[in-house]
């Protein structure tokens, strides 16, 4: 795992692109400048690592477009020591950005292969999130309540267990909608059974799937 001057230069360019596209939170931009995105991709695809585009990572999943990750992170506005539940670890890139910003991250991944890969990579990079292989729809009640949550896959609605595990006053940033596309929502829990939501534009995410992946076999 090598992070060269060239990589660092490409990251600076990416940060400038994000700034031009409207990302204003300097703490978010700083995290993007620090986290080597190319570590989260196969070595043959390094030239794509700092382009502002999504890229396949296997299991029909993608590493999200940096701009999308930046939008979600800016809306989440993670603060130091906040407990954040992430649904969909994927490559672990979003997880690393949140950790870089000082949050305490609990992340669930339904594909065992991606879970194992992200776990080993993040540890190797010196990050220590709480990672779980399981069904994101159920959340992770053992560590609840959470200050904030982020869903990194398209959902038709916010699963009930997630709302139950969120602190009152906490927010969930999630792309909600159907397969054709989703709207980025910030859902705030205002009471035991009350929420209010705001919409922040259209995005396209891979769908959030129930259950964990059971097709996995050791080979």
C-alpha positions in Angstrom: 0.0 0.0 0.0 1.8 3.0 -1.3 0.6 6.6 -1.1 2.9 8.6 -3.4 3.3 12.3 -4.1 1.4 11.6 -7.3 -1.6 10.1 -5.4 -1.5 13.1 -3.0 -1.5 15.5 -5.9 -4.5 13.7 -7.5 -6.3 13.9 -4.1 -5.7 17.7 -4.0 -7.3 18.0 -7.4 -10.2 15.8 -6.3 -10.8 18.1 -3.3 -10.8 21.1 -5.7 -13.4 19.4 -7.9 -15.6 18.8 -4.8 -15.2 22.4 -3.7 -16.2 23.6 -7.2 -19.3 21.3 -7.1 -20.4 23.0 -3.9 -19.0 21.1 -1.0 -18.2 23.7 1.7 -17.4 21.9 4.9 -13.6 22.2 5.3 -13.5 19.2 7.7 -15.1 17.1 5.0 -12.7 18.3 2.4 -9.7 17.7 4.7 -10.8 14.1 5.3 -11.0 13.6 1.5 -7.5 15.0 1.2 -6.2 12.5 3.8 -7.9 9.2 2.9 -6.1 7.4 0.0 -9.1 6.3 -2.1 -6.9 4.2 -4.3 -6.4 1.8 -1.3 -10.1 0.8 -1.7 -9.8 -0.2 -5.3 -8.0 -3.1 -7.1 -4.4 -2.0 -8.0 -5.1 -2.2 -11.7 -7.7 0.6 -11.5 -5.6 3.2 -9.7 -6.0 5.7 -12.6 -9.8 5.8 -11.8 -9.3 6.3 -8.0 -9.3 10.1 -8.1 -11.8 10.7 -10.8 -15.2 11.9 -9.6 -17.0 8.7 -10.5 -18.4 5.5 -9.0 -16.5 2.2 -9.6 -17.4 -1.5 -9.3 -15.9 -3.3 -6.3 -17.5 -6.8 -6.8 -20.8 -8.4 -5.6 -22.7 -5.9 -7.8 -21.7 -3.1 -5.5 -19.7 0.1 -6.2 -17.4 2.5 -4.4 -19.6 5.6 -4.6 -18.7 8.7 -6.6 -16.6 10.9 -4.3 -19.1 13.8 -4.8 -21.9 11.6 -3.5 -19.8 10.5 -0.4 -19.0 14.2 0.2 -22.6 15.2 0.0 -23.7 12.5 2.4 -20.9 13.3 4.8 -21.6 17.1 4.7 -25.2 16.5 5.4 -24.3 14.1 8.3 -21.8 16.6 9.6 -20.0 14.1 11.9 -18.5 15.5 15.1 -15.7 14.0 17.1 -16.7 11.1 19.3 -20.2 10.9 17.9 -21.6 7.3 17.5 -22.5 6.8 13.9 -24.2 3.7 12.5 -23.3 3.1 8.8 -25.5 0.8 6.8 -23.5 -0.7 3.9 -19.7 -0.8 4.6 -19.0 -1.6 1.0 -15.3 -0.9 0.2 -14.9 0.9 3.6 -14.1 4.3 2.0 -17.1 6.2 3.5 -16.2 4.5 6.8 -12.6 5.8 6.6 -13.8 9.3 5.9 -16.1 9.3 9.0 -13.3 7.9 11.1 -10.9 10.5 9.8 -13.3 13.1 11.1 -13.2 11.6 14.5 -16.5 9.8 14.7 -17.0 6.4 16.4 -18.2 4.2 13.5 -20.3 1.1 13.7 -20.8 -0.3 10.2 -22.8 -3.2 8.8 -22.2 -5.1 5.5 -24.3 -7.9 4.2 -21.7 -9.3 1.8 -19.3 -11.4 3.7 -16.5 -11.0 1.1 -16.8 -7.1 1.2 -17.0 -7.2 5.0 -13.8 -9.2 5.3 -12.0 -7.1 2.8 -13.0 -3.8 4.4 -12.1 -5.1 7.9 -8.6 -6.1 6.9 -7.9 -3.0 4.9 -9.2 -0.5 7.5 -7.2 -2.2 10.2 -4.1 -2.2 8.0 -4.6 1.6 7.5 -4.8 2.1 11.3 -8.5 2.7 11.6 -10.6 0.8 14.1 -14.3 0.9 13.4 -16.8 -1.7 14.8 -17.6 -3.7 11.7 -20.4 -6.3 11.5 -21.5 -8.8 8.9 -25.2 -8.8 8.9 -28.5 -7.3 7.8 -28.5 -3.5 7.8 -32.3 -3.4 8.1 -32.0 -4.6 11.7 -29.4 -2.1 12.7 -27.1 -3.0 15.6 -29.2 -2.7 18.8 -26.4 -3.9 21.1 -24.6 -0.5 20.7 -27.7 1.8 20.4 -28.6 4.6 20.8 -26.7 6.2 18.0 -26.2 10.0 17.5 -26.5 9.7 13.7 -26.9 7.2 10.9 -25.9 7.0 7.3 -27.4 4.6 4.7 -25.2 4.1 1.6 -27.7 2.2 -0.5 -31.1 3.1 -2.0 -33.9 2.3 0.4 -37.7 2.6 -0.2 -38.1 3.8 3.4 -36.1 4.0 6.6 -36.4 0.6 8.4 -38.2 0.9 11.7 -35.4 -0.7 13.8 -33.0 2.0 12.7 -35.4 4.8 13.8 -35.7 3.0 17.2 -32.0 2.8 17.6 -31.5 6.6 16.9 -31.3 9.1 19.7 -34.1 11.7 19.8 -32.6 14.8 18.0 -30.4 12.5 15.9 -30.5 12.3 12.1 -30.3 9.7 9.4 -28.9 10.6 6.0 -30.3 8.2 3.4 -31.1 8.0 -0.4 -34.8 7.1 -0.4 -36.8 6.0 -3.5 -37.1 3.3 -6.1 -34.7 1.6 -8.5 -34.9 4.5 -11.0 -33.3 6.9 -8.5 -33.6 8.3 -5.0 -33.8 11.6 -3.2 -31.2 12.3 -0.6 -33.0 12.9 2.6 -32.1 14.0 6.0 -34.6 12.5 8.5 -34.5 13.9 12.0 -36.0 12.0 14.9 -38.0 14.7 16.8 -39.8 12.4 19.2 -40.3 8.8 20.1 -42.5 8.3 17.0 -42.0 11.6 15.2 -39.7 12.5 12.4 -39.2 15.4 10.0 -37.4 15.2 6.7 -35.7 17.4 4.2 -34.8 16.7 0.6 -31.3 17.4 -0.9 -31.5 16.4 -4.5 -31.6 13.3 -6.7 -29.0 10.5 -6.7 -28.7 6.9 -7.9 -27.5 4.2 -5.5 -27.5 0.4 -5.7 -30.6 -0.9 -3.8 -30.5 -1.8 -0.1 -31.2 -5.6 0.2 -32.7 -7.4 3.1 -30.9 -10.2 4.9 -27.3 -11.0 4.7 -25.7 -12.7 1.7 -26.0 -16.4 2.2 -24.5 -17.5 -1.2 -21.1 -17.1 0.3 -18.9 -20.2 0.4 -15.3 -20.6 1.5 -13.1 -21.3 -1.5 
